Amino acid sequence: MPQLDPAPWFKILVLSWFIFLTVIPPKIMAQVYPNELNPLGTKKPETKAWVWPWY
């Protein structure tokens, strides 16, 4: 049965993974995202105790 002969299918599998691993990742990593994150700082904001108005 020809479909059980691994010779042509293994070459196709290796070639397709080679393309996936060499061509596609640089294209994805080259994308520019419009919303860049701005770090606000490492200082934590001061929190005040909650005053209960009915206490």
mmCIF entry with sequence, helices, sheets and N, C-alpha, C, O atoms, coordinates in Angstrom:
data_MODEL
# 
_entry.id   MODEL 
# 
_entity.id                         1 
_entity.type                       polymer 
_entity.pdbx_number_of_molecules   1 
# 
_entity_poly.entity_id                      1 
_entity_poly.type                           'polypeptide(L)' 
_entity_poly.nstd_linkage                   no 
_entity_poly.nstd_monomer                   no 
_entity_poly.pdbx_seq_one_letter_code       MPQLDPAPWFKILVLSWFIFLTVIPPKIMAQVYPNELNPLGTKKPETKAWVWPWY 
_entity_poly.pdbx_seq_one_letter_code_can   MPQLDPAPWFKILVLSWFIFLTVIPPKIMAQVYPNELNPLGTKKPETKAWVWPWY 
_entity_poly.pdbx_strand_id                 A 
# 
loop_
_entity_poly_seq.entity_id 
_entity_poly_seq.num 
_entity_poly_seq.mon_id 
_entity_poly_seq.hetero 
1 1  MET n 
1 2  PRO n 
1 3  GLN n 
1 4  LEU n 
1 5  ASP n 
1 6  PRO n 
1 7  ALA n 
1 8  PRO n 
1 9  TRP n 
1 10 PHE n 
1 11 LYS n 
1 12 ILE n 
1 13 LEU n 
1 14 VAL n 
1 15 LEU n 
1 16 SER n 
1 17 TRP n 
1 18 PHE n 
1 19 ILE n 
1 20 PHE n 
1 21 LEU n 
1 22 THR n 
1 23 VAL n 
1 24 ILE n 
1 25 PRO n 
1 26 PRO n 
1 27 LYS n 
1 28 ILE n 
1 29 MET n 
1 30 ALA n 
1 31 GLN n 
1 32 VAL n 
1 33 TYR n 
1 34 PRO n 
1 35 ASN n 
1 36 GLU n 
1 37 LEU n 
1 38 ASN n 
1 39 PRO n 
1 40 LEU n 
1 41 GLY n 
1 42 THR n 
1 43 LYS n 
1 44 LYS n 
1 45 PRO n 
1 46 GLU n 
1 47 THR n 
1 48 LYS n 
1 49 ALA n 
1 50 TRP n 
1 51 VAL n 
1 52 TRP n 
1 53 PRO n 
1 54 TRP n 
1 55 TYR n 
# 
_struct_asym.id          A 
_struct_asym.entity_id   1 
# 
loop_
_struct_conf.conf_type_id 
_struct_conf.id 
_struct_conf.pdbx_PDB_helix_id 
_struct_conf.beg_label_comp_id 
_struct_conf.beg_label_asym_id 
_struct_conf.beg_label_seq_id 
_struct_conf.pdbx_beg_PDB_ins_code 
_struct_conf.end_label_comp_id 
_struct_conf.end_label_asym_id 
_struct_conf.end_label_seq_id 
_struct_conf.pdbx_end_PDB_ins_code 
_struct_conf.beg_auth_comp_id 
_struct_conf.beg_auth_asym_id 
_struct_conf.beg_auth_seq_id 
_struct_conf.end_auth_comp_id 
_struct_conf.end_auth_asym_id 
_struct_conf.end_auth_seq_id 
_struct_conf.pdbx_PDB_helix_class 
_struct_conf.details 
_struct_conf.pdbx_PDB_helix_length 
HELX_P HELX_P1 AA1 PRO A 2  ? LEU A 4  ? PRO A 2  LEU A 4  5 ? 3  
HELX_P HELX_P2 AA2 PRO A 6  ? THR A 22 ? PRO A 6  THR A 22 1 ? 17 
HELX_P HELX_P3 AA3 ILE A 24 ? MET A 29 ? ILE A 24 MET A 29 1 ? 6  
# 
_struct_conf_type.id          HELX_P 
_struct_conf_type.criteria    ? 
_struct_conf_type.reference   ? 
# 
loop_
_atom_site.group_PDB 
_atom_site.id 
_atom_site.type_symbol 
_atom_site.label_atom_id 
_atom_site.label_alt_id 
_atom_site.label_comp_id 
_atom_site.label_asym_id 
_atom_site.label_entity_id 
_atom_site.label_seq_id 
_atom_site.pdbx_PDB_ins_code 
_atom_site.Cartn_x 
_atom_site.Cartn_y 
_atom_site.Cartn_z 
_atom_site.occupancy 
_atom_site.B_iso_or_equiv 
_atom_site.pdbx_formal_charge 
_atom_site.auth_seq_id 
_atom_site.auth_comp_id 
_atom_site.auth_asym_id 
_atom_site.auth_atom_id 
_atom_site.pdbx_PDB_model_num 
ATOM 1   N N  . MET A 1 1  ? 0.843   -1.179 0.000  1.00 0.00 ? 1  MET A N  1 
ATOM 2   C CA . MET A 1 1  ? 0.000   0.000  0.000  1.00 0.00 ? 1  MET A CA 1 
ATOM 3   C C  . MET A 1 1  ? 0.890   1.245  0.000  1.00 0.00 ? 1  MET A C  1 
ATOM 4   O O  . MET A 1 1  ? 1.787   1.359  0.836  1.00 0.00 ? 1  MET A O  1 
ATOM 5   N N  . PRO A 1 2  ? 0.659   2.161  -0.908 1.00 0.00 ? 2  PRO A N  1 
ATOM 6   C CA . PRO A 1 2  ? 1.551   3.320  -1.031 1.00 0.00 ? 2  PRO A CA 1 
ATOM 7   C C  . PRO A 1 2  ? 1.447   4.304  0.135  1.00 0.00 ? 2  PRO A C  1 
ATOM 8   O O  . PRO A 1 2  ? 2.417   5.005  0.422  1.00 0.00 ? 2  PRO A O  1 
ATOM 9   N N  . GLN A 1 3  ? 0.303   4.376  0.814  1.00 0.00 ? 3  GLN A N  1 
ATOM 10  C CA . GLN A 1 3  ? 0.186   5.339  1.894  1.00 0.00 ? 3  GLN A CA 1 
ATOM 11  C C  . GLN A 1 3  ? 0.994   4.941  3.124  1.00 0.00 ? 3  GLN A C  1 
ATOM 12  O O  . GLN A 1 3  ? 1.189   5.764  4.019  1.00 0.00 ? 3  GLN A O  1 
ATOM 13  N N  . LEU A 1 4  ? 1.466   3.708  3.189  1.00 0.00 ? 4  LEU A N  1 
ATOM 14  C CA . LEU A 1 4  ? 2.269   3.262  4.321  1.00 0.00 ? 4  LEU A CA 1 
ATOM 15  C C  . LEU A 1 4  ? 3.761   3.453  4.084  1.00 0.00 ? 4  LEU A C  1 
ATOM 16  O O  . LEU A 1 4  ? 4.570   3.215  4.980  1.00 0.00 ? 4  LEU A O  1 
ATOM 17  N N  . ASP A 1 5  ? 4.125   3.881  2.885  1.00 0.00 ? 5  ASP A N  1 
ATOM 18  C CA . ASP A 1 5  ? 5.531   4.146  2.591  1.00 0.00 ? 5  ASP A CA 1 
ATOM 19  C C  . ASP A 1 5  ? 5.892   5.505  3.186  1.00 0.00 ? 5  ASP A C  1 
ATOM 20  O O  . ASP A 1 5  ? 5.387   6.520  2.707  1.00 0.00 ? 5  ASP A O  1 
ATOM 21  N N  . PRO A 1 6  ? 6.756   5.568  4.226  1.00 0.00 ? 6  PRO A N  1 
ATOM 22  C CA . PRO A 1 6  ? 7.017   6.835  4.906  1.00 0.00 ? 6  PRO A CA 1 
ATOM 23  C C  . PRO A 1 6  ? 7.957   7.775  4.160  1.00 0.00 ? 6  PRO A C  1 
ATOM 24  O O  . PRO A 1 6  ? 8.150   8.911  4.593  1.00 0.00 ? 6  PRO A O  1 
ATOM 25  N N  . ALA A 1 7  ? 8.533   7.344  3.076  1.00 0.00 ? 7  ALA A N  1 
ATOM 26  C CA . ALA A 1 7  ? 9.552   8.158  2.416  1.00 0.00 ? 7  ALA A CA 1 
ATOM 27  C C  . ALA A 1 7  ? 9.022   9.521  1.950  1.00 0.00 ? 7  ALA A C  1 
ATOM 28  O O  . ALA A 1 7  ? 9.601   10.531 2.349  1.00 0.00 ? 7  ALA A O  1 
ATOM 29  N N  . PRO A 1 8  ? 7.967   9.622  1.138  1.00 0.00 ? 8  PRO A N  1 
ATOM 30  C CA . PRO A 1 8  ? 7.555   10.963 0.703  1.00 0.00 ? 8  PRO A CA 1 
ATOM 31  C C  . PRO A 1 8  ? 6.876   11.765 1.822  1.00 0.00 ? 8  PRO A C  1 
ATOM 32  O O  . PRO A 1 8  ? 7.024   12.985 1.883  1.00 0.00 ? 8  PRO A O  1 
ATOM 33  N N  . TRP A 1 9  ? 6.138   11.092 2.700  1.00 0.00 ? 9  TRP A N  1 
ATOM 34  C CA . TRP A 1 9  ? 5.389   11.808 3.729  1.00 0.00 ? 9  TRP A CA 1 
ATOM 35  C C  . TRP A 1 9  ? 6.306   12.365 4.805  1.00 0.00 ? 9  TRP A C  1 
ATOM 36  O O  . TRP A 1 9  ? 6.039   13.436 5.351  1.00 0.00 ? 9  TRP A O  1 
ATOM 37  N N  . PHE A 1 10 ? 7.363   11.667 5.110  1.00 0.00 ? 10 PHE A N  1 
ATOM 38  C CA . PHE A 1 10 ? 8.295   12.163 6.109  1.00 0.00 ? 10 PHE A CA 1 
ATOM 39  C C  . PHE A 1 10 ? 9.011   13.411 5.596  1.00 0.00 ? 10 PHE A C  1 
ATOM 40  O O  . PHE A 1 10 ? 9.247   14.343 6.365  1.00 0.00 ? 10 PHE A O  1 
ATOM 41  N N  . LYS A 1 11 ? 9.355   13.442 4.330  1.00 0.00 ? 11 LYS A N  1 
ATOM 42  C CA . LYS A 1 11 ? 9.988   14.633 3.748  1.00 0.00 ? 11 LYS A CA 1 
ATOM 43  C C  . LYS A 1 11 ? 9.028   15.821 3.773  1.00 0.00 ? 11 LYS A C  1 
ATOM 44  O O  . LYS A 1 11 ? 9.435   16.949 4.054  1.00 0.00 ? 11 LYS A O  1 
ATOM 45  N N  . ILE A 1 12 ? 7.757   15.564 3.479  1.00 0.00 ? 12 ILE A N  1 
ATOM 46  C CA . ILE A 1 12 ? 6.759   16.637 3.513  1.00 0.00 ? 12 ILE A CA 1 
ATOM 47  C C  . ILE A 1 12 ? 6.580   17.147 4.934  1.00 0.00 ? 12 ILE A C  1 
ATOM 48  O O  . ILE A 1 12 ? 6.460   18.354 5.146  1.00 0.00 ? 12 ILE A O  1 
ATOM 49  N N  . LEU A 1 13 ? 6.562   16.249 5.907  1.00 0.00 ? 13 LEU A N  1 
ATOM 50  C CA . LEU A 1 13 ? 6.429   16.641 7.302  1.00 0.00 ? 13 LEU A CA 1 
ATOM 51  C C  . LEU A 1 13 ? 7.613   17.489 7.756  1.00 0.00 ? 13 LEU A C  1 
ATOM 52  O O  . LEU A 1 13 ? 7.428   18.521 8.402  1.00 0.00 ? 13 LEU A O  1 
ATOM 53  N N  . VAL A 1 14 ? 8.813   17.064 7.424  1.00 0.00 ? 14 VAL A N  1 
ATOM 54  C CA . VAL A 1 14 ? 10.010  17.817 7.821  1.00 0.00 ? 14 VAL A CA 1 
ATOM 55  C C  . VAL A 1 14 ? 10.050  19.173 7.124  1.00 0.00 ? 14 VAL A C  1 
ATOM 56  O O  . VAL A 1 14 ? 10.393  20.175 7.752  1.00 0.00 ? 14 VAL A O  1 
ATOM 57  N N  . LEU A 1 15 ? 9.715   19.221 5.868  1.00 0.00 ? 15 LEU A N  1 
ATOM 58  C CA . LEU A 1 15 ? 9.712   20.483 5.135  1.00 0.00 ? 15 LEU A CA 1 
ATOM 59  C C  . LEU A 1 15 ? 8.670   21.449 5.692  1.00 0.00 ? 15 LEU A C  1 
ATOM 60  O O  . LEU A 1 15 ? 8.939   22.642 5.829  1.00 0.00 ? 15 LEU A O  1 
ATOM 61  N N  . SER A 1 16 ? 7.492   20.944 6.010  1.00 0.00 ? 16 SER A N  1 
ATOM 62  C CA . SER A 1 16 ? 6.457   21.835 6.547  1.00 0.00 ? 16 SER A CA 1 
ATOM 63  C C  . SER A 1 16 ? 6.853   22.365 7.921  1.00 0.00 ? 16 SER A C  1 
ATOM 64  O O  . SER A 1 16 ? 6.596   23.534 8.211  1.00 0.00 ? 16 SER A O  1 
ATOM 65  N N  . TRP A 1 17 ? 7.473   21.547 8.782  1.00 0.00 ? 17 TRP A N  1 
ATOM 66  C CA . TRP A 1 17 ? 7.920   22.038 10.088 1.00 0.00 ? 17 TRP A CA 1 
ATOM 67  C C  . TRP A 1 17 ? 9.084   23.011 9.940  1.00 0.00 ? 17 TRP A C  1 
ATOM 68  O O  . TRP A 1 17 ? 9.200   23.960 10.716 1.00 0.00 ? 17 TRP A O  1 
ATOM 69  N N  . PHE A 1 18 ? 9.926   22.791 8.975  1.00 0.00 ? 18 PHE A N  1 
ATOM 70  C CA . PHE A 1 18 ? 11.017  23.729 8.713  1.00 0.00 ? 18 PHE A CA 1 
ATOM 71  C C  . PHE A 1 18 ? 10.459  25.096 8.327  1.00 0.00 ? 18 PHE A C  1 
ATOM 72  O O  . PHE A 1 18 ? 10.962  26.126 8.778  1.00 0.00 ? 18 PHE A O  1 
ATOM 73  N N  . ILE A 1 19 ? 9.430   25.105 7.501  1.00 0.00 ? 19 ILE A N  1 
ATOM 74  C CA . ILE A 1 19 ? 8.802   26.359 7.104  1.00 0.00 ? 19 ILE A CA 1 
ATOM 75  C C  . ILE A 1 19 ? 8.138   27.019 8.305  1.00 0.00 ? 19 ILE A C  1 
ATOM 76  O O  . ILE A 1 19 ? 8.275   28.225 8.511  1.00 0.00 ? 19 ILE A O  1 
ATOM 77  N N  . PHE A 1 20 ? 7.418   26.228 9.098  1.00 0.00 ? 20 PHE A N  1 
ATOM 78  C CA . PHE A 1 20 ? 6.747   26.787 10.275 1.00 0.00 ? 20 PHE A CA 1 
ATOM 79  C C  . PHE A 1 20 ? 7.733   27.390 11.260 1.00 0.00 ? 20 PHE A C  1 
ATOM 80  O O  . PHE A 1 20 ? 7.442   28.423 11.863 1.00 0.00 ? 20 PHE A O  1 
ATOM 81  N N  . LEU A 1 21 ? 8.884   26.772 11.436 1.00 0.00 ? 21 LEU A N  1 
ATOM 82  C CA . LEU A 1 21 ? 9.831   27.225 12.449 1.00 0.00 ? 21 LEU A CA 1 
ATOM 83  C C  . LEU A 1 21 ? 10.792  28.301 11.960 1.00 0.00 ? 21 LEU A C  1 
ATOM 84  O O  . LEU A 1 21 ? 11.431  28.957 12.783 1.00 0.00 ? 21 LEU A O  1 
ATOM 85  N N  . THR A 1 22 ? 10.916  28.505 10.661 1.00 0.00 ? 22 THR A N  1 
ATOM 86  C CA . THR A 1 22 ? 11.864  29.499 10.164 1.00 0.00 ? 22 THR A CA 1 
ATOM 87  C C  . THR A 1 22 ? 11.198  30.705 9.522  1.00 0.00 ? 22 THR A C  1 
ATOM 88  O O  . THR A 1 22 ? 11.750  31.802 9.591  1.00 0.00 ? 22 THR A O  1 
ATOM 89  N N  . VAL A 1 23 ? 10.055  30.551 8.913  1.00 0.00 ? 23 VAL A N  1 
ATOM 90  C CA . VAL A 1 23 ? 9.430   31.652 8.184  1.00 0.00 ? 23 VAL A CA 1 
ATOM 91  C C  . VAL A 1 23 ? 8.364   32.350 9.024  1.00 0.00 ? 23 VAL A C  1 
ATOM 92  O O  . VAL A 1 23 ? 8.323   33.580 9.068  1.00 0.00 ? 23 VAL A O  1 
ATOM 93  N N  . ILE A 1 24 ? 7.523   31.604 9.674  1.00 0.00 ? 24 ILE A N  1 
ATOM 94  C CA . ILE A 1 24 ? 6.369   32.186 10.352 1.00 0.00 ? 24 ILE A CA 1 
ATOM 95  C C  . ILE A 1 24 ? 6.729   32.919 11.649 1.00 0.00 ? 24 ILE A C  1 
ATOM 96  O O  . ILE A 1 24 ? 6.210   34.017 11.846 1.00 0.00 ? 24 ILE A O  1 
ATOM 97  N N  . PRO A 1 25 ? 7.579   32.399 12.555 1.00 0.00 ? 25 PRO A N  1 
ATOM 98  C CA . PRO A 1 25 ? 7.856   33.143 13.801 1.00 0.00 ? 25 PRO A CA 1 
ATOM 99  C C  . PRO A 1 25 ? 8.431   34.545 13.603 1.00 0.00 ? 25 PRO A C  1 
ATOM 100 O O  . PRO A 1 25 ? 8.003   35.454 14.315 1.00 0.00 ? 25 PRO A O  1 
ATOM 101 N N  . PRO A 1 26 ? 9.372   34.784 12.686 1.00 0.00 ? 26 PRO A N  1 
ATOM 102 C CA . PRO A 1 26 ? 9.819   36.177 12.516 1.00 0.00 ? 26 PRO A CA 1 
ATOM 103 C C  . PRO A 1 26 ? 8.709   37.106 12.030 1.00 0.00 ? 26 PRO A C  1 
ATOM 104 O O  . PRO A 1 26 ? 8.693   38.283 12.389 1.00 0.00 ? 26 PRO A O  1 
ATOM 105 N N  . LYS A 1 27 ? 7.788   36.598 11.225 1.00 0.00 ? 27 LYS A N  1 
ATOM 106 C CA . LYS A 1 27 ? 6.675   37.427 10.763 1.00 0.00 ? 27 LYS A CA 1 
ATOM 107 C C  . LYS A 1 27 ? 5.755   37.787 11.924 1.00 0.00 ? 27 LYS A C  1 
ATOM 108 O O  . LYS A 1 27 ? 5.249   38.907 11.992 1.00 0.00 ? 27 LYS A O  1 
ATOM 109 N N  . ILE A 1 28 ? 5.540   36.856 12.825 1.00 0.00 ? 28 ILE A N  1 
ATOM 110 C CA . ILE A 1 28 ? 4.681   37.123 13.973 1.00 0.00 ? 28 ILE A CA 1 
ATOM 111 C C  . ILE A 1 28 ? 5.377   38.067 14.946 1.00 0.00 ? 28 ILE A C  1 
ATOM 112 O O  . ILE A 1 28 ? 4.743   38.979 15.476 1.00 0.00 ? 28 ILE A O  1 
ATOM 113 N N  . MET A 1 29 ? 6.660   37.865 15.186 1.00 0.00 ? 29 MET A N  1 
ATOM 114 C CA . MET A 1 29 ? 7.386   38.696 16.141 1.00 0.00 ? 29 MET A CA 1 
ATOM 115 C C  . MET A 1 29 ? 7.621   40.117 15.612 1.00 0.00 ? 29 MET A C  1 
ATOM 116 O O  . MET A 1 29 ? 7.923   41.018 16.395 1.00 0.00 ? 29 MET A O  1 
ATOM 117 N N  . ALA A 1 30 ? 7.488   40.330 14.310 1.00 0.00 ? 30 ALA A N  1 
ATOM 118 C CA . ALA A 1 30 ? 7.700   41.656 13.724 1.00 0.00 ? 30 ALA A CA 1 
ATOM 119 C C  . ALA A 1 30 ? 6.460   42.536 13.825 1.00 0.00 ? 30 ALA A C  1 
ATOM 120 O O  . ALA A 1 30 ? 6.508   43.708 13.451 1.00 0.00 ? 30 ALA A O  1 
ATOM 121 N N  . GLN A 1 31 ? 5.352   41.993 14.322 1.00 0.00 ? 31 GLN A N  1 
ATOM 122 C CA . GLN A 1 31 ? 4.138   42.783 14.445 1.00 0.00 ? 31 GLN A CA 1 
ATOM 123 C C  . GLN A 1 31 ? 4.331   43.888 15.469 1.00 0.00 ? 31 GLN A C  1 
ATOM 124 O O  . GLN A 1 31 ? 4.977   43.689 16.498 1.00 0.00 ? 31 GLN A O  1 
ATOM 125 N N  . VAL A 1 32 ? 3.773   45.041 15.185 1.00 0.00 ? 32 VAL A N  1 
ATOM 126 C CA . VAL A 1 32 ? 3.847   46.181 16.093 1.00 0.00 ? 32 VAL A CA 1 
ATOM 127 C C  . VAL A 1 32 ? 2.473   46.332 16.738 1.00 0.00 ? 32 VAL A C  1 
ATOM 128 O O  . VAL A 1 32 ? 1.453   46.428 16.056 1.00 0.00 ? 32 VAL A O  1 
ATOM 129 N N  . TYR A 1 33 ? 2.474   46.351 18.055 1.00 0.00 ? 33 TYR A N  1 
ATOM 130 C CA . TYR A 1 33 ? 1.225   46.492 18.771 1.00 0.00 ? 33 TYR A CA 1 
ATOM 131 C C  . TYR A 1 33 ? 1.007   47.965 19.100 1.00 0.00 ? 33 TYR A C  1 
ATOM 132 O O  . TYR A 1 33 ? 1.927   48.611 19.602 1.00 0.00 ? 33 TYR A O  1 
ATOM 133 N N  . PRO A 1 34 ? -0.171  48.519 18.836 1.00 0.00 ? 34 PRO A N  1 
ATOM 134 C CA . PRO A 1 34 ? -0.384  49.954 19.027 1.00 0.00 ? 34 PRO A CA 1 
ATOM 135 C C  . PRO A 1 34 ? -0.450  50.383 20.490 1.00 0.00 ? 34 PRO A C  1 
ATOM 136 O O  . PRO A 1 34 ? -0.163  51.538 20.804 1.00 0.00 ? 34 PRO A O  1 
ATOM 137 N N  . ASN A 1 35 ? -0.816  49.489 21.374 1.00 0.00 ? 35 ASN A N  1 
ATOM 138 C CA . ASN A 1 35 ? -0.967  49.856 22.776 1.00 0.00 ? 35 ASN A CA 1 
ATOM 139 C C  . ASN A 1 35 ? 0.217   49.319 23.578 1.00 0.00 ? 35 ASN A C  1 
ATOM 140 O O  . ASN A 1 35 ? 0.185   48.194 24.077 1.00 0.00 ? 35 ASN A O  1 
ATOM 141 N N  . GLU A 1 36 ? 1.244   50.129 23.691 1.00 0.00 ? 36 GLU A N  1 
ATOM 142 C CA . GLU A 1 36 ? 2.400   49.737 24.486 1.00 0.00 ? 36 GLU A CA 1 
ATOM 143 C C  . GLU A 1 36 ? 2.094   49.982 25.961 1.00 0.00 ? 36 GLU A C  1 
ATOM 144 O O  . GLU A 1 36 ? 1.424   50.953 26.312 1.00 0.00 ? 36 GLU A O  1 
ATOM 145 N N  . LEU A 1 37 ? 2.584   49.105 26.807 1.00 0.00 ? 37 LEU A N  1 
ATOM 146 C CA . LEU A 1 37 ? 2.358   49.250 28.229 1.00 0.00 ? 37 LEU A CA 1 
ATOM 147 C C  . LEU A 1 37 ? 3.337   50.255 28.816 1.00 0.00 ? 37 LEU A C  1 
ATOM 148 O O  . LEU A 1 37 ? 4.528   50.231 28.505 1.00 0.00 ? 37 LEU A O  1 
ATOM 149 N N  . ASN A 1 38 ? 2.834   51.127 29.656 1.00 0.00 ? 38 ASN A N  1 
ATOM 150 C CA . ASN A 1 38 ? 3.669   52.100 30.351 1.00 0.00 ? 38 ASN A CA 1 
ATOM 151 C C  . ASN A 1 38 ? 3.702   51.733 31.829 1.00 0.00 ? 38 ASN A C  1 
ATOM 152 O O  . ASN A 1 38 ? 2.667   51.766 32.495 1.00 0.00 ? 38 ASN A O  1 
ATOM 153 N N  . PRO A 1 39 ? 4.856   51.388 32.344 1.00 0.00 ? 39 PRO A N  1 
ATOM 154 C CA . PRO A 1 39 ? 4.905   51.086 33.776 1.00 0.00 ? 39 PRO A CA 1 
ATOM 155 C C  . PRO A 1 39 ? 4.691   52.360 34.588 1.00 0.00 ? 39 PRO A C  1 
ATOM 156 O O  . PRO A 1 39 ? 5.305   53.392 34.317 1.00 0.00 ? 39 PRO A O  1 
ATOM 157 N N  . LEU A 1 40 ? 3.830   52.278 35.568 1.00 0.00 ? 40 LEU A N  1 
ATOM 158 C CA . LEU A 1 40 ? 3.513   53.453 36.376 1.00 0.00 ? 40 LEU A CA 1 
ATOM 159 C C  . LEU A 1 40 ? 4.527   53.672 37.486 1.00 0.00 ? 40 LEU A C  1 
ATOM 160 O O  . LEU A 1 40 ? 4.572   54.751 38.077 1.00 0.00 ? 40 LEU A O  1 
ATOM 161 N N  . GLY A 1 41 ? 5.313   52.700 37.767 1.00 0.00 ? 41 GLY A N  1 
ATOM 162 C CA . GLY A 1 41 ? 6.309   52.823 38.820 1.00 0.00 ? 41 GLY A CA 1 
ATOM 163 C C  . GLY A 1 41 ? 6.244   51.617 39.747 1.00 0.00 ? 41 GLY A C  1 
ATOM 164 O O  . GLY A 1 41 ? 5.312   50.815 39.689 1.00 0.00 ? 41 GLY A O  1 
ATOM 165 N N  . THR A 1 42 ? 7.235   51.510 40.585 1.00 0.00 ? 42 THR A N  1 
ATOM 166 C CA . THR A 1 42 ? 7.279   50.376 41.491 1.00 0.00 ? 42 THR A CA 1 
ATOM 167 C C  . THR A 1 42 ? 6.733   50.735 42.860 1.00 0.00 ? 42 THR A C  1 
ATOM 168 O O  . THR A 1 42 ? 6.624   49.872 43.731 1.00 0.00 ? 42 THR A O  1 
ATOM 169 N N  . LYS A 1 43 ? 6.385   52.008 43.061 1.00 0.00 ? 43 LYS A N  1 
ATOM 170 C CA . LYS A 1 43 ? 5.874   52.447 44.344 1.00 0.00 ? 43 LYS A CA 1 
ATOM 171 C C  . LYS A 1 43 ? 4.401   52.094 44.471 1.00 0.00 ? 43 LYS A C  1 
ATOM 172 O O  . LYS A 1 43 ? 3.609   52.363 43.568 1.00 0.00 ? 43 LYS A O  1 
ATOM 173 N N  . LYS A 1 44 ? 4.032   51.484 45.608 1.00 0.00 ? 44 LYS A N  1 
ATOM 174 C CA . LYS A 1 44 ? 2.632   51.131 45.824 1.00 0.00 ? 44 LYS A CA 1 
ATOM 175 C C  . LYS A 1 44 ? 1.859   52.365 46.279 1.00 0.00 ? 44 LYS A C  1 
ATOM 176 O O  . LYS A 1 44 ? 2.384   53.176 47.042 1.00 0.00 ? 44 LYS A O  1 
ATOM 177 N N  . PRO A 1 45 ? 0.626   52.513 45.821 1.00 0.00 ? 45 PRO A N  1 
ATOM 178 C CA . PRO A 1 45 ? -0.160  53.660 46.276 1.00 0.00 ? 45 PRO A CA 1 
ATOM 179 C C  . PRO A 1 45 ? -0.560  53.491 47.743 1.00 0.00 ? 45 PRO A C  1 
ATOM 180 O O  . PRO A 1 45 ? -0.803  52.379 48.211 1.00 0.00 ? 45 PRO A O  1 
ATOM 181 N N  . GLU A 1 46 ? -0.622  54.605 48.446 1.00 0.00 ? 46 GLU A N  1 
ATOM 182 C CA . GLU A 1 46 ? -1.014  54.545 49.843 1.00 0.00 ? 46 GLU A CA 1 
ATOM 183 C C  . GLU A 1 46 ? -2.525  54.374 49.933 1.00 0.00 ? 46 GLU A C  1 
ATOM 184 O O  . GLU A 1 46 ? -3.289  55.052 49.246 1.00 0.00 ? 46 GLU A O  1 
ATOM 185 N N  . THR A 1 47 ? -2.930  53.459 50.792 1.00 0.00 ? 47 THR A N  1 
ATOM 186 C CA . THR A 1 47 ? -4.358  53.236 50.983 1.00 0.00 ? 47 THR A CA 1 
ATOM 187 C C  . THR A 1 47 ? -4.751  53.764 52.355 1.00 0.00 ? 47 THR A C  1 
ATOM 188 O O  . THR A 1 47 ? -4.004  53.635 53.326 1.00 0.00 ? 47 THR A O  1 
ATOM 189 N N  . LYS A 1 48 ? -5.919  54.351 52.415 1.00 0.00 ? 48 LYS A N  1 
ATOM 190 C CA . LYS A 1 48 ? -6.423  54.889 53.670 1.00 0.00 ? 48 LYS A CA 1 
ATOM 191 C C  . LYS A 1 48 ? -7.432  53.904 54.251 1.00 0.00 ? 48 LYS A C  1 
ATOM 192 O O  . LYS A 1 48 ? -8.089  53.165 53.518 1.00 0.00 ? 48 LYS A O  1 
ATOM 193 N N  . ALA A 1 49 ? -7.542  53.906 55.565 1.00 0.00 ? 49 ALA A N  1 
ATOM 194 C CA . ALA A 1 49 ? -8.521  53.051 56.221 1.00 0.00 ? 49 ALA A CA 1 
ATOM 195 C C  . ALA A 1 49 ? -9.921  53.548 55.891 1.00 0.00 ? 49 ALA A C  1 
ATOM 196 O O  . ALA A 1 49 ? -10.157 54.748 55.751 1.00 0.00 ? 49 ALA A O  1 
ATOM 197 N N  . TRP A 1 50 ? -10.823 52.619 55.774 1.00 0.00 ? 50 TRP A N  1 
ATOM 198 C CA . TRP A 1 50 ? -12.190 52.964 55.439 1.00 0.00 ? 50 TRP A CA 1 
ATOM 199 C C  . TRP A 1 50 ? -12.902 53.364 56.727 1.00 0.00 ? 50 TRP A C  1 
ATOM 200 O O  . TRP A 1 50 ? -12.960 52.590 57.682 1.00 0.00 ? 50 TRP A O  1 
ATOM 201 N N  . VAL A 1 51 ? -13.435 54.567 56.742 1.00 0.00 ? 51 VAL A N  1 
ATOM 202 C CA . VAL A 1 51 ? -14.161 55.051 57.913 1.00 0.00 ? 51 VAL A CA 1 
ATOM 203 C C  . VAL A 1 51 ? -15.631 54.695 57.727 1.00 0.00 ? 51 VAL A C  1 
ATOM 204 O O  . VAL A 1 51 ? -16.268 55.113 56.761 1.00 0.00 ? 51 VAL A O  1 
ATOM 205 N N  . TRP A 1 52 ? -16.160 53.912 58.675 1.00 0.00 ? 52 TRP A N  1 
ATOM 206 C CA . TRP A 1 52 ? -17.561 53.502 58.582 1.00 0.00 ? 52 TRP A CA 1 
ATOM 207 C C  . TRP A 1 52 ? -18.421 54.647 59.105 1.00 0.00 ? 52 TRP A C  1 
ATOM 208 O O  . TRP A 1 52 ? -18.261 55.050 60.257 1.00 0.00 ? 52 TRP A O  1 
ATOM 209 N N  . PRO A 1 53 ? -19.323 55.176 58.296 1.00 0.00 ? 53 PRO A N  1 
ATOM 210 C CA . PRO A 1 53 ? -20.116 56.333 58.736 1.00 0.00 ? 53 PRO A CA 1 
ATOM 211 C C  . PRO A 1 53 ? -21.140 55.975 59.817 1.00 0.00 ? 53 PRO A C  1 
ATOM 212 O O  . PRO A 1 53 ? -21.567 56.872 60.543 1.00 0.00 ? 53 PRO A O  1 
ATOM 213 N N  . TRP A 1 54 ? -21.546 54.741 59.958 1.00 0.00 ? 54 TRP A N  1 
ATOM 214 C CA . TRP A 1 54 ? -22.567 54.394 60.951 1.00 0.00 ? 54 TRP A CA 1 
ATOM 215 C C  . TRP A 1 54 ? -21.978 53.761 62.201 1.00 0.00 ? 54 TRP A C  1 
ATOM 216 O O  . TRP A 1 54 ? -22.728 53.317 63.070 1.00 0.00 ? 54 TRP A O  1 
ATOM 217 N N  . TYR A 1 55 ? -20.701 53.710 62.311 1.00 0.00 ? 55 TYR A N  1 
ATOM 218 C CA . TYR A 1 55 ? -20.075 53.086 63.478 1.00 0.00 ? 55 TYR A CA 1 
ATOM 219 C C  . TYR A 1 55 ? -20.086 54.001 64.658 1.00 0.00 ? 55 TYR A C  1 
ATOM 220 O O  . TYR A 1 55 ? -19.598 53.636 65.727 1.00 0.00 ? 55 TYR A O  1 
# 
